[in-house]
């Protein structure tokens, strides 16, 4: 149960970082 919480939390962190990276790339492109 606890491991599952940590696992889903990791996925949230990774997707957040990916989103930030995508925003930075879009900003650099302009």
Buried (B, 14 or more C-beta within 10 A) or exposed (E): EEEEEEEEEEEEEEEEEEEEEEEEEEEEEE
